[in-house]
Structures are given as structure tokens and as C-alpha cells.
Amino acid sequence: MPICSTNIDLALDIISYEAFLKEDPEALKLLKTALYEKGIVGIRDIPGYKERAIKFIESAREFSALPEEIKETYAPNRALGETSLGYEKGKEKFQRPDGSWVVDDLKVSYYGLVPNSPLNKWPSEVDLQTSFQDLGVLMSQMGEAVMEKIGLIGPSTGITLGNKVGRMLYYRKSLEGTSDNPLWCGAHFDHAMFTALLPAFYFIEGEATPEPAEAGLFIRTTNEGVFKKVIADDPDVLLFQVGEFGQLVTNDGIRATEHRVHKALGAIERYTLALFFEAPAETSIHSHSELTQDARYGGPAGSACSYSHWSNESYKRYLVK
């Protein structure tokens, strides 16, 4: 059964693209306050965004409908040292409050660098690449602009951007008794700098359907300590969250967003796209954040930690061997 909800919805703060572009003082203040206090914010009416989002969802559904044996041919061979780019199914585990670990067995992903790279692998059976890249590039441009506005990159931190990694997310049907995991995605923090996120699209038997009341993105707000459901059902809104390395860089000036995805029972499927903003692999910081107490940091507060080290240790913790 789905995990118990707090039955509390989060009032999502949203600003318009026009106000953001004009650097309206009230809009920028709301943008920063929302990210610093709630960990999430939205921007509405970005030119071309909604149309690209709809095309991407169509392509994602076409790929997801392919036979499993075909999709598996696009999975990375980690034994040969291949990166995580391409198809992935059931490869992440997250820790429950009781300390036990559970695999997100109903979550399917497809990773690709944005902008496109020769390292990417794309299916030949359907054109996933075009819509993935069209939407990903727009999300990348907006995410970088937001990071500059809130001082996460640029002169205030001295941090530049490295790879931008897009992740198509498909949450499979969760019929009664098919999984012990009460969540589509367990509670976690994104380990990179920042995340741009497409509001989810839901389907039942191939038909679009509203988000079920019990399902969706839930975040734990920094000032209240409880998970709240993010009401984000407008396909014209682009969402933004903070990653752990962003918290390390700012010495807790801005905190990473803890989140999870509650699932719906029945023949309901969920699709979205996340874009993760990484620091360059060689970036080295000397953080005094509380996150330096995490074993992944590799040393006491004030000691050096590279982004590549933080990223590699994060994958070791959460990837299913």
C-alpha cells in the first residue's frame, strides 16, 4: 500500500518568465526565498517550454512501450567501464526510516548529456533524442540563469558548471501486491549542484489522467521537517530544486531539497524529465557545511573535496551492485 501521507499540500511559489527576465525585485525575492526556505520554486510561461515538454512525453512513452529486450540493449555495461548514460531499470536503492534499504523497482530511467554528446546512446527504434535534447537545452538555459540569480555559480562562489545530465523518468504501473516498496522513489537528495524538473504527466491505459491525490512529488521543507505534496500540475511550469553539492559550496547558505515520489496503485504510469547540473569534475572545495560530516565528503570540515569524489561516493552508496 502507498506510504501514509501527511495530507498537507505545499504552496508552490511560482514567478513568471517575464518577471524573471526583467529582474523584477519582488519576483527575484520570491525566487530566492522559496529556494532557501522550501527548497523548490517554479517559473511559468517560458517561451516554447510547454510545447517541447509535450513532445518529449510523447517520445518517452514511445520508447517505454518498446519490448524490454530492445530497451536493455541501450543499457550501459558498467563491467566494461561504461558510464551511466542510456537505459536503466531498478538500479537505485534508498534507506527507509527503520534503517533498511529498498530498491526502487518500478522506476525506469534514460540518461543523456545536454547538450548532445558523442558519449550519449540513443535508440534507433524511436526518436527519443530530438525531443530530449530540445527540452533539455531549454531547461539547461533556464537552470543556469536561475543559479546565477541566486548566487550558486559565478563570482560569489567561484563555481562554474560542468556536465548537465538529463534523466527521463518513467514510473511503471503499481498493481496491488506487485511490490513491497511503498514509494515510486525513496526519500533522497540529489547529489549534484542543482536540478531542473518537468512537472509529471500521468496516464492510465494510454489516456492522460490528473495526478492522483495520494501520488506525486513530496519534499521535506527545511523549516517544518515534514514531507509535503508539491501541487505542480501545470505543464507550463518548470520546477527547480537544490542539490547537495550546492549546499556544500554555500556552506549551508542554501540547503539541498529532500524529496520522494509517492506512487499510485492501479494501472497508472508517471513520466517526467530531470536535468542535473554538475560542477566540473576537478572542482575542489573546502566546505564547512554540516554535510562534511557525511562519509562521502572524505575528511573533516575545511578539508578539500572534489566534485568527482563526492559524485563517485554518492553513486557507490545508492547504486544497486
N, C-alpha and C positions, 0 to 999 in steps of 0.2 A: 504493500500500500504506500501511497505518497507520504513523505515525511510531514509531520504536523506543521502547519503554517502558523505564523504569529497573527494572521488575519489583519495585519497592518500594512497599508499601502504607503509607498514613498511618494511624496510630492516631487515629481521630477522638474527641476528647473530647466527651462528652455529659453534660449535667446534666438533672435532672428539672424540670418546670414547678413542682411543689410546692416543691422546694428553692429554686428561684429566687424564688418568691412569698414564701416565709418568710425570705428573705435568709440562708439557711444559709451561715455563713462559709466552710466548705470548698468549697461549690458555687460561691460567688462568686469565690473564689480561683482555682478551676479555670477558670471562665469567662474571667477576665482573663488568666490565664497562657496559655491556649490561643490567645486572640486576639493577644496580644503576641508569642508565640514561634512559633506555627504559622500564624496568620492565618485560622483557621477554628474554629468551635465549633458544637455542636448543642444544642437543647433539646427534650426528649421529653415526650409526654403533655400537650400544650397542649389544653385542652378545645375540642372542635369542629373542631380543625385537620385531622385525618385525613379526616373526612367531607367537609369543604369542598375539600380537595385532590383527592379522588377525583372529585367533581362537576366541578371545574374541568377536570381532564384529559379527562373525557367531552366537555365543551363545546369544548375546544381541538381535540380530534380531529374533532368535527363540523364546525367551521369549516375545519380544514385539508383536509377532504375535498371542500370546495366547488370548483367549476371555477375555474381560475386567473383567467379574465376577470372573474369576480364578485369574487374577493378583491382584485384590483387596483383595483376601484372604491373601496376603503376605504384606499388609499394616499395619503399627503399629497402635495400639489403644491407642492414646495419653490420652484419658479419663481414661484409666487404668494405666497410668504412663509408658507405653512402650516407649522406645527410638525411634529415627527416623530411625532405621535400617529396611531395607526392601523396599517395593514398595511405591512410592509417585508420585502423579499426581496433577499438578496445585495448589501447596501448598505455592508458594512464590510470594511475591509482591515487586515491586520496584517503586521508585518515579521518575516521569517524570520531565523534566526541569521546567515545569509550576507548579510543586508542587503537582500534582495529583498522585494517586497511581494506578497501574495497575497490574493485576495478570498475571504471565507467564502461560497462559492457554494451551500452546502447548508443554510445557516441561514436560517430564516424567523422573523419576529417580529410581534407585535401589541402596540402600546404604548397605555397608558391611565393617566390620572392617578387616584390613590387618595387620598381618597375621590372619588367620581364628580364630574365637572365638565362644564359645557356645552361645553368645548373637546374633550371626547372624542368619537370617532365609533365607532359600534357597528354591526355587521352586522344587517340585518333578517331574513336567511335563517335564522339560528340565534341562540339566546340565549347569547351569549358574555358579555354584560355582567354578568348576575346572579352567576354563579359567580366571575368575575374579581374583582368588587368584594367579594363575601363573603369570599373568601380573602385578597384584598389588604388589606382593612381589618384583619383579624386579624394578618396579617404586619406591618402598619404599627404596630399597638399593641405587639406584642412587640419589634419592632426599636427603637422609641423607648424602651421600658423598658430594653433592653439598653444602648443608647447612654448613657442616664442613669447606669446602674450602673457603666460603665467610664469615666465622665467625659468622654465625647466631646462631649456637649452639656450645657448647664447652667452653673452658677457657675464651674467650673474652666476653661472655655474661653470663656464668654460667647456661645456659638453657640446659636442656635435652629434649628428645622427649617423648611425651605421645602417645595417640592413633593416628593411621593412618587410615583415613576413606576414603574408595573408594566409588565413585559415578558414576555408569553407567548413562549416559545421552542420552536420546532419544528425538529428536525434531520432532514432528509429522508434517504431511502434512499441508500446509497452503494455502488452496484454497481461491480464491477471495471471500471476504465478510464473511469469517467464523470467523474472529477475529478482534477486534478493536485494538489490541496490535500490534504496528509496528515492534516489535522485538520478536525473539525467546527467548531471555533472556535480561532483562533490565540491565542498567549500574549499576555496583556494585563493591565492593572489597570483596575478600574472607576474612573472619574474623580470620582465624587461622594463623599459622606461615608461611607456605609455601605451594605451590601447584605444583604437577607434573601433566602434561596434555598430553593426547594422541591426535595427530592431528586428526581432524574429518574425518569420512567416510560418503559419500553421496550415496543415492540410489533413483532411480526413477522406479516405477513399478517392484521392485525387482532386478534391474540391477544397478551395480556400475556406478557412474557418477562423473565427475570432479566437484569440488566446483564451484557453480555459482558465477559470478563476483560480484554480489551485496550482497552475503551472506558470513557468516563466523565470525571468532573471530576478534573483533576490540578492541584496547586498546587506552587509552588516555596517551600519553607519558608525562613524568614528566616535560620535558623541553620545550615542544611546546604547550601543552594544548589542543590538538585536537585528536579526535579518528582516528586511522589509522588501516587499514586492515592488519592483520598478514598473510603473504603468507606462509602457512605451509601445503603444500600438499604432503609432503614426509612421507610415513608411517614408514620410518626408523629413524625418528627424534622424540626425546622425548623433550617436552617443559617444562619450569619451570617459575613460577610466584611467586611474593611475597605477603604474606597476611598481614592484619592489625596488628596482634599481633607481627609479625616480625618487623614492623615499630615501634611499641611501645617499644619493647625490645631494639632496637638500637637507640632510641631517634632521630628518623628521619634519622639515618645514611643510611638506605636503606628504600625506600618508597614502600607502597603497590601499587599493579597494578590495576588500574581501568579498567574494561573491560565489554563488552556486546557482544551479538551474534545477528547479523543481519540475518533475515530469507529470504528465497526464496519463492516466490509464486509458486503454482503448486504442483504436486504430488511428491515433493522431501522430503526425510527424512534424518536426520542427526544423527550420533552416535559418541560418544566419551566416554572416561573414565577419570575422575579427581581423584587425590589422595591428600587429605588434611592432612597436618602434624600439629598436635596439640601439645601444651605444656601440661605437666601433669596438671590435674585439680587444684591441690593445689599450683601451681607456683604463686608466688606473686612478682610483680614488682613495682618499684617506678619510673615511667616514667616521662620525661619532653617533650615528643613528643607533636606535635600540636594536635594529636589525643586525648590527655587528655581533650580537650575542648568538645569532643563528650560526650553526656549524658550517653552513655554506660559505660564510664570509672568510673563514680560514685564519683568523687572527683576532687580536683584541681591538677595541675601538681605537681609531687613529692609525692603525697599520694599513698597509697597502692591499688593495683587492682589485683585480682587473675584471672587466665585464666578462671576458671569456671564461674566467674561473667561476664567477657567480652563475653564469648560464650553464656551464657544464655540470656543476654540482647540483643545480636545480633539476636538470634532466635526469641525473642519476637518482635523485630522490623520488621522482614522480613517474618515470617510465617503467612499465612492466618489463622485466627481463625476459 
